[in-house]
């Protein structure tokens, strides 16, 4: 008889609930949130063939990979779907949540979530750390500009001389303002140095990946955007259709249909926000900076004439995500001369 296990995980303790195929509770208890302890408790109470359900969360990749490495059947459940079922409970407790997850596993009313490898998570963490530093430098430079404007000093646009040298030139003879600005400028320089370290690591990862080198044949796709895309998708075969990638990245519009009402809304914005943002930026690059003619750019420009530049950029970002997946699956680089089929 197959037993179904629900795990409600916190940083210190994991609540475990086991039910049989009729839904009757067999056992409920707690153990430390360590794979060895969870493995021991599940095997002792539910057997080796138990089916385990765990919600998506910060500790989920580690626990899933560790438990699967111990030959346990683990399914990662979409937290949004699980929450929709668990909120029907009158009392929210860790024990009730664990039992609810076990019942979800028993009934099969769940959407399984793909758990990426640690290599993909490391690449994504690298890109996330870089994005944090880039945001910090932007906020810091904007604050420096604001301080300088108060005293009538304008560093101007980021053209010609680097930003820090422009600021230093403005601070000459203004020791009162320099006392405020120079410490921030020092921090700005240090952040830029660390971003350069991250950039070097990103280039090394992209260079070492055959998939990244292949996908960079697409216009507008650089090392940062391609690494974000590859680390988000990781396994292209998990998508039966390339069109599904656009929805996975949250680049397709929401739909509400009931009776005679059927309307489309804004894009869903689900999935990886960084990958979605970088696909949008790649679309902007194609429309504004890529001079070489292509059917891809012509297609987006036609949408811009009909519906506006904003919708054209979003549509092109979605199409780029689909094209990248198709190229990844086929193994053939981007062909400039051929007309691309509508994605």
N, C-alpha and C positions, 0 to 999 in steps of 0.2 A: 504494500500500500504506500503510495507516494505521499510524503508529508510536505507541506508548504510552510515556508518560514518567512516572516517579516522582520526586518532589522530597522529599528529607529535609532540612528546614530547621533551621538553628541561627542564632544571632544574627549570626555573622560569615560563615559559609560555608554554601552549599547544595549538597548532593550530588545529582547528576542521573544517572539511569539510563534508557536508552531500549531498548525491546525491540520486535521486530516482531510480526506477528499470529500467528506460530508459537511465540512465547515465546523466540526466540533473542535474546541480548543484542547490541545494535548498537553502543552506546557508553556509557561511564560516565566521569564526571569531576566536577569541582567548579568553582564560581564564587562570587563574593561574593553575599550575600543581598540583592541589589538587583534590582528588576524589570527594569531595562534589561539587566543582565548575564544574567539568566535567560532573557529573551526572545531575546537574541542567540544564546545557546548552544543553545536549543531549536530555533530556526528553522534554524540552520546544520546541526544534526545530525539533526533529525527532520522538518523541513519545516513548512509553514504549517498543515497539517491535523492536527497531532499532538493527541492527547488526553492531558491532563496531570492527574495525581492528586496531591493534597496533603492531609496530615492536618490536622485541627483543631488549633489552637494559638494562642498570643498574637499572632503575626505573620500569621496566616492571612488575616484580613479585608483587611489592607492589600495583601498580595501577590495575593490573588484578584482584588480590584477593579482593581488596576493591570494585571495580566496580561490580564484580560478586556477592559479598556480598550484593549489592544493587539491585540485580535481573536484571542486565543488561547482555545481551549476548555479550561476549567479546571473540574475536579470536586473539591469538598471532601469528603473521606472521613471518616466517623465514626472517631475515634481508637480507640474500644473495639473496633470490628469489625476495624480494621486490626491492632491489637495481637494479637487472637485468631489472625490468620493469621501474623503475623510471629514470634510466639513459637515456632513450629514450627522455626525456624532454629536450627542448633546454635551458630553464632557470630553474636553481635549486633554489627554494625558499621554505620556510616552507609551504606556502599556496599551492604551486604546489605539494609538497610531500604529504600533507594531502589529497588533492584531488586524487592523484594517489593511495594512500592506499584505499580510498573509492571506487574507480573504480575497484581495485583488489578484494575487498570484493564483489562487485556486480557481477563480471564475474566469481568468484570462482577460479581464477588462482593464487593459493597460496598453501603453505604447512603449515598446522597448527602445532604449536610448543607446546609441553606439558609444562605447567608451574608447577614447583615443589612447594611443600608446604614450609611454613616458617621453619618448623622443619628440612627439608632436606637442606634448605639454611643455617640454623645455623650450622648444622653438617659440611657442605662443607666449611663454613667460618672458623670453628675451625681448620679443616685440612689445609686450606690455610694459616692460621696464623702460625700454627706449621711448615709448609714447609718453610715459610719465615724465621723463626728463625733458622731452621736447615741449610738453605743456608747461613745465616749470620755467624753462627758458623764455617761452613766449610771455607768460605772465610777468616774469621778472623784467624783461625788456620793456613791456608795456608800462610797468610801474616806473621804471627809470625815465621813460619818455614823459610820463605824466608829471614827475617831479621837475624835470628840466623845463617843460612848458610853463610851469608856474613862474619861473624866473626868466622867461623870454628866450630860452635856448631850445632850438629845434634841430634834432639830429638828422632829420630827413629820412628818405626812403632807404632801404637796404641795397643800395647800388653803389658801385665804386669802392670806397673805403669800407672796411668792416665796421660793424656797429660799434664795437668797443673803442676803436680808434677815433671814430667820429665823436663819441662821447668824451673821450680824453681831450680832444682838441677844444671842445666846448668848455671843459672844466679849467682850462688854462687861465690862471688869474682869478679864479672863483673858489677860493679855499673854503668859503662858508658852505657852498653847495657841494663841493667835492667831499666834504666830511660825511655827507649823507649818501652820495651816489657811488663813491669808489668802493665801499664794502659790497654793495650790491653788484657792481660791475665785476669784482673779483669772483663772487659766487657765480655770476653768469659765465665767466670764462671757464671756471672749473666744471660747470655743467656741460658746456660745449665739449670739453675734453673727454668727459665720460660718454657723451653721445657718440663721439668719434670712435671710442672703444667698442661700443655696441654696434656701430655701423660696420666696423671691421669684422666682428663676429657674425653679423647678418650676411655679409658678402661671402664669408667662408662657408657658411651653411648652404647658401644658395648655390655656390660653385660646386659643392660636393654632392648636390642632389641632381640626378639626371632629369627628374620631373621639373624642377625649377628652371634648369637651363632650357628645356623644351618650351615651357610656357612663356619664357621671356622673349620668344619670337613674336608674341602678340604685341601690337603697338600699345604704348601707355603703361605697360607692365614692367616695373622695375624690381629690384631685389627685395625691397620691403613688402610690396604688395604681393609678389609671387610667393614669398615665404609665408605670409599670412594666409593666403589662399590654400597652399599645399598643407600647412599645419591644421587648417580648419577641416578640409575635406579628408585628407590623409589617404583614404582608400576609395578611389573613384568607382570601384565595382559595387559599392553599397548603394549607389543610385542607379536604378534601372533605366531612368531617362535623364538626359542632360538637362531637360527643362526643370526637373525637380531641384536642381542646385540653386536656381534663382529664388525659389520659395524657401529653401533651407537657409539662405542668407538674409531672408526678410526683405527681398526686393520685389515681391509681387503684391498687388493690392489686396486688401481685405475685401471679403464679399459678405453681404447680408441679403439673404433671400428668404422670403416668407409669403406664401400665397402669390398675389400679383406684384408684390414688391421685390425688386431685385436691383440692388445698387452696389457699386464698387466704391471703396474708400481709399484712404492713403495706404502706402505700403505697410506691411505688418511689422517691420523692424524686429522680427524675431531672429534668433541665431546669433552668431558672433558679430558684435558691433564693430570691432576693428576691421575685420575682413570686409564687411559691408561698406564702411567708410572708405577704405582703400580702393575698392572697386569703383566707388563714386568718383574718387580723385583721379583714377585712371581714365574714367570717361571724360572728365574735365580736360585732362591732358590731351586726349585724342581730338576733342573738339576745338581746343584753343591753341595747342602747341605743335601737334603733328602736322607737318606741311604736306607730306606725301599723300597723294590721293588714294582712297580705298573705298570699296563698296560699303564697308562698315561705317566710315565717317559720313558717306553720302546718305546712308539710311538714317543715321541720327540727325543729320541736318534737315532731312525732310520732315521728321517729327517735330523738330524745333520750329520750322515754318508753320506747321499746322497747329501745334499745341503749346508752344513756348519752350524756352531753353531749359527750364527746370525739369519738365517732364521728359525732355530729350535726354538729359544727363542721367536720370534715374533709369530710363529704358535702356540706355546704352550700358550702364553698369550691370543691369540684369543680363543683357545679351552677352556682355563680356564674361560673366560667370559661367554662362552656358557654353560659350565657345571654348573657354579654358578647359572645361570638363571634357568636351568632345575631342579636343586636341590631345589631352592627357590619355584618353582611352585609345585613340587611334595611333598615337605615337608619331604623328606627322606634324611638322611645324606649320605655322600660320602662312597661308598663301595670299599674297597681296593681289595677284592678278585675277583671282577667281571671285565670282559673285558669291557671297555667303548666303546660305539659305536662312529664311526667317526663323529665329529661335523662339 
